Amino acid sequence: MRQRDFIAVIGFIAASSVATWSWGACAQGSGTPVVGFLNTQPAGVSVPYVTAFRDGLKEAGFVEGRNVRIEYRWADGDDQKVNILAADLVARRVAVIAATGGLRAAQAVQEATSTIPALFISGFNPVQVGLVASINRPGRNLTGVSLDTTEMVPKRLELLNELMPSGGKIVMLVSLDAVAGSPRSYLSHSEEKLAETHGAIALRIRSPQKFDEELDDELAKAVRDGVRGLVVGADPFFTTRRGSIVALAAKHKLAALYPLRPYVEAGGLASYGPNLVDAYHQIGIYAGRILKGAKPDELPVVFPRKWDLVLNLKTAKALGLVIPLQVRARANETID
């Protein structure tokens, strides 16, 4: 990202953090539409995604600060805070809400309003978790991008087998335990079934409050049992803990493959998954179309246009791994 773009995004985020209700009301009163941008993560890690969202809006004819305003809300990884922020955006009567950073944001907006159009980026199948009635005709006030990264578990396991020493076992960190019938429970059982079907050992952490300690213990046991590789599931909670997961994989000298690029940026070995920047760009375009009068039910749920294999060569060297040429040739990006 160019330095001036980074500074511009940070400036808009900082300004939004001190916005008042009257500011939003004034913008609407002046005829300028207001877009709500809700994210489950901290603002600092989301700069490239905000830029992509703004670029999508611009492609649809809307430029922040010129003919559209954006109210940013950041939950900083706090699930309870997400509901409060969603309700706040609804109270401000924004024209459309971009509920980003995982399923939790989409669910919070769904609970807060059935009338304001909302856009999601979800790693879950949006039909199966109740966000939309169908892919082509969402049927409610929500639509967006379905990443459905669970479907890529077999491919990730295949890739990891190419990266790690032959003969080693693979453990897959699947979603946290959850209430039966909940979206997280659906994800957990789907990932566990796929892992075991393809020869991996499913590992589930049962205490989010002691996540680092429990994962450390479980990985130590796994290594003693001959495990040499780790695949991390798509639970958004893991994304918030990516620094710890990457550090523990390094501590136990595990070749690890992750669902998203941010893990590799944090020092992880490799990732294979949807291009999140492109997904945010897509919902930016959808937000612009809604501002022009389109209804969510007229906008089919879309799927990623880009899937990226990202490799961290420095981490490979630290692990004593030589990445095969055929894998390097398939990589979209390498980090030295």
C-alpha positions in Angstrom: 0.0 0.0 0.0 1.3 3.5 -0.8 2.1 5.6 2.2 -0.4 8.3 1.4 -3.2 5.7 1.1 -2.2 4.3 4.5 -2.2 7.7 6.1 -5.6 8.6 4.5 -7.2 5.4 5.9 -5.8 5.9 9.4 -7.0 9.4 9.3 -10.5 8.4 8.4 -10.5 5.7 11.1 -9.2 8.1 13.7 -11.8 10.7 12.8 -14.6 8.2 13.0 -13.6 7.1 16.5 -14.7 10.4 17.9 -17.8 10.8 15.8 -21.0 11.8 17.5 -24.7 11.0 16.8 -25.2 14.6 15.6 -22.4 14.2 13.1 -24.1 11.2 11.4 -27.5 12.9 11.5 -26.0 16.1 10.0 -24.5 14.1 7.2 -27.8 12.5 6.3 -29.6 15.8 6.7 -27.3 17.3 4.1 -28.2 14.6 1.6 -24.9 12.7 2.0 -25.5 9.0 2.6 -23.8 7.4 5.6 -22.4 3.8 5.4 -21.8 1.9 8.6 -18.6 -0.2 8.7 -18.6 -2.7 11.5 -15.6 -5.0 12.1 -14.8 -7.5 14.8 -11.1 -6.8 14.8 -8.9 -3.8 15.9 -8.6 -0.9 13.4 -4.9 -1.2 13.1 -4.9 -4.7 11.4 -7.7 -3.8 9.0 -6.1 -1.0 7.0 -5.8 -2.9 3.6 -9.4 -4.1 3.9 -10.8 -0.6 4.6 -8.8 0.6 1.6 -10.3 -2.2 -0.6 -13.8 -1.4 0.7 -13.4 2.3 -0.2 -12.0 1.3 -3.6 -15.2 -0.8 -4.2 -17.4 2.2 -3.2 -15.4 4.4 -5.5 -15.9 2.0 -8.4 -19.6 2.2 -7.8 -19.4 6.0 -7.9 -19.0 7.0 -4.2 -15.9 8.6 -2.7 -15.6 8.9 1.0 -15.6 12.6 2.1 -17.1 13.7 -1.2 -20.5 12.1 -1.7 -20.6 9.4 1.1 -19.6 9.2 4.8 -18.4 6.1 6.6 -19.0 5.5 10.3 -16.4 3.0 11.5 -16.9 0.7 14.5 -14.2 -1.7 15.8 -15.0 -4.4 18.3 -11.3 -5.2 19.0 -12.0 -9.0 19.2 -14.7 -8.5 21.9 -17.8 -10.6 20.9 -20.1 -8.8 23.4 -19.0 -5.4 22.0 -20.1 -6.3 18.5 -23.8 -6.3 19.4 -23.5 -2.8 21.1 -21.8 -1.4 18.0 -24.3 -2.9 15.6 -27.2 -1.4 17.6 -25.4 1.9 17.6 -25.2 2.0 13.8 -28.8 1.0 13.5 -29.7 3.9 15.9 -27.8 6.3 13.6 -30.0 5.2 10.7 -27.2 4.6 8.3 -28.1 3.7 4.8 -26.3 0.4 4.7 -24.0 -1.6 7.1 -20.9 -3.5 6.1 -20.7 -6.2 8.7 -17.1 -7.5 8.4 -14.5 -9.6 10.2 -16.5 -12.8 10.4 -19.9 -14.3 11.1 -20.2 -12.6 14.5 -20.6 -9.2 12.9 -23.3 -10.4 10.5 -25.3 -12.0 13.2 -25.1 -8.9 15.4 -26.5 -6.8 12.6 -29.1 -9.4 11.7 -30.3 -9.2 15.3 -30.3 -5.4 15.4 -32.3 -4.7 12.2 -34.5 -6.4 9.6 -34.8 -3.3 7.5 -31.4 -1.6 7.0 -29.5 -3.3 4.1 -26.4 -5.1 5.4 -23.5 -6.8 3.7 -21.4 -9.7 5.2 -18.1 -11.5 4.6 -18.7 -14.9 6.1 -16.5 -18.0 6.2 -19.6 -20.0 6.9 -22.1 -21.1 4.3 -24.7 -18.3 4.7 -27.7 -20.4 3.9 -26.8 -23.1 6.5 -26.2 -20.5 9.2 -29.4 -18.6 8.5 -28.1 -15.3 7.1 -29.9 -15.7 3.7 -32.7 -17.8 2.3 -30.7 -18.8 -0.8 -27.5 -17.8 -2.7 -29.3 -16.3 -5.7 -32.2 -14.7 -3.9 -31.1 -13.8 -0.3 -34.6 -13.0 0.6 -33.8 -10.7 3.6 -32.0 -7.5 4.2 -28.6 -9.2 4.0 -26.3 -10.3 1.2 -22.5 -10.3 0.7 -19.6 -12.6 0.1 -19.4 -16.3 1.2 -15.8 -17.5 1.8 -16.9 -20.9 3.0 -13.3 -21.8 3.7 -14.2 -25.1 5.2 -14.5 -26.6 1.7 -10.8 -26.0 1.2 -9.7 -28.2 4.1 -8.7 -31.2 1.8 -6.6 -28.9 -0.4 -4.8 -27.5 2.7 -4.1 -30.9 4.0 -2.7 -31.9 0.5 -0.5 -28.8 0.4 0.9 -29.4 3.9 1.8 -32.9 2.9 3.9 -31.4 0.1 5.6 -29.0 2.5 6.4 -31.2 5.5 8.8 -34.1 5.9 7.4 -37.4 4.6 6.0 -39.8 7.2 4.8 -37.2 9.7 1.3 -37.0 11.1 -0.9 -33.9 10.7 -3.1 -32.4 13.4 -5.9 -30.0 12.5 -7.0 -27.3 15.0 -10.7 -27.3 14.5 -13.3 -24.8 15.7 -13.9 -24.2 19.4 -16.5 -26.3 21.2 -19.9 -24.6 21.0 -23.6 -25.0 21.8 -25.1 -27.7 19.6 -26.9 -26.3 16.6 -24.9 -23.1 16.6 -22.9 -21.9 13.6 -19.6 -22.6 15.4 -20.8 -26.1 16.2 -21.6 -26.6 12.6 -18.1 -25.4 11.6 -16.4 -27.5 14.3 -18.1 -30.8 13.2 -17.6 -30.1 9.5 -13.9 -29.5 9.9 -13.4 -32.4 12.2 -15.1 -34.8 9.8 -13.0 -33.5 6.8 -9.8 -33.7 8.8 -10.4 -37.3 9.9 -11.6 -38.3 6.4 -8.3 -37.1 4.9 -6.1 -38.7 7.5 -5.5 -35.8 10.0 -6.1 -35.8 13.7 -8.7 -33.3 14.9 -7.7 -31.1 17.8 -10.2 -28.9 19.6 -9.5 -26.4 22.3 -12.1 -26.4 25.0 -11.3 -23.3 27.0 -11.0 -19.9 25.1 -9.8 -18.3 28.3 -6.8 -20.6 28.5 -6.3 -20.9 24.8 -2.5 -20.4 24.7 -1.8 -22.8 27.6 -4.1 -25.5 26.3 -2.8 -25.3 22.7 0.8 -25.4 24.0 0.1 -28.6 25.9 -1.9 -30.3 23.1 0.8 -29.6 20.5 3.5 -30.9 22.8 1.5 -34.2 23.2 1.0 -34.3 19.4 4.7 -33.9 18.7 5.5 -36.8 21.1 3.0 -38.9 19.1 4.8 -38.2 15.8 2.9 -35.1 14.5 5.0 -32.9 12.3 2.3 -30.7 10.6 -0.5 -28.4 11.7 -3.5 -27.1 9.8 -5.5 -24.3 11.4 -9.3 -24.2 10.9 -11.3 -21.2 9.8 -12.8 -20.1 13.2 -12.5 -16.3 13.3 -11.4 -16.7 17.0 -8.2 -18.3 15.7 -7.5 -15.3 13.5 -7.6 -13.1 16.6 -5.1 -15.4 18.2 -2.9 -15.9 15.2 0.2 -14.4 16.8 0.0 -17.1 19.6 -0.7 -19.9 17.2 2.2 -19.0 14.9 4.5 -18.7 17.9 3.5 -22.1 19.3 3.8 -23.8 15.9 7.4 -22.4 15.7 8.1 -23.5 19.3 7.1 -27.1 18.5 8.8 -27.0 15.1 5.6 -27.8 13.2 5.1 -27.1 9.6 1.8 -25.2 9.6 -0.7 -24.2 7.0 -3.3 -21.5 7.7 -6.6 -20.4 6.1 -5.7 -16.7 5.5 -2.8 -14.5 4.6 -2.5 -12.6 7.9 -1.1 -15.7 9.5 1.8 -15.7 7.1 2.3 -12.0 7.7 2.6 -12.9 11.4 5.4 -15.4 10.6 3.4 -18.5 9.7 4.8 -20.9 7.1 2.0 -20.9 4.5 -1.6 -20.1 3.8 -4.1 -21.1 1.2 -7.4 -19.3 1.2 -9.6 -16.6 -0.3 -8.2 -13.2 -1.0 -9.7 -11.0 1.7 -8.8 -7.7 0.1 -10.8 -8.8 -3.0 -13.8 -9.8 -0.8 -13.8 -6.3 0.8 -13.6 -4.7 -2.6 -16.7 -6.8 -3.7 -18.8 -5.7 -0.8 -17.7 -2.1 -1.4 -19.2 -2.4 -4.9 -22.4 -3.9 -3.4 -22.6 -1.0 -0.9 -22.5 1.4 -3.8 -25.2 -0.4 -5.7 -27.4 -0.3 -2.6 -26.8 3.4 -2.2 -28.0 3.7 -5.8 -31.3 1.9 -5.0 -30.6 -1.8 -5.3 -32.2 -4.1 -2.7 -30.2 -6.9 -1.0 -32.6 -9.5 -2.4 -31.6 -8.4 -5.9 -27.9 -8.9 -5.2 -26.9 -12.6 -5.1 -24.4 -13.8 -2.6 -21.0 -13.9 -4.4 -17.9 -16.1 -3.9 -14.2 -15.2 -3.9 -12.8 -14.4 -7.3 -9.2 -15.0 -6.0 -7.6 -17.8 -3.9 -4.1 -17.2 -2.8 -1.2 -19.5 -1.8 1.2 -17.5 0.2 4.6 -18.8 1.4 7.0 -17.5 4.1 10.5 -18.5 3.0 12.1 -17.2 6.2 9.9 -19.5 8.3 10.6 -22.4 6.0 14.4 -21.9 6.5 14.0 -21.6 10.2 12.2 -25.0 10.2 14.8 -26.6 8.0 12.3 -27.1 5.2 13.0 -26.9 1.5 9.8 -25.9 -0.3 9.4 -28.0 -3.5 9.8 -26.1 -6.7 6.3 -27.2 -7.9 4.8 -25.6 -4.8 6.8 -22.4 -5.2 5.6 -22.2 -8.8 2.0 -22.3 -7.7 2.4 -19.6 -5.0 0.7 -16.2 -5.6 3.2 -14.6 -3.2 6.3 -15.4 -1.2 7.5 -13.5 1.8 11.2 -13.5 2.4 
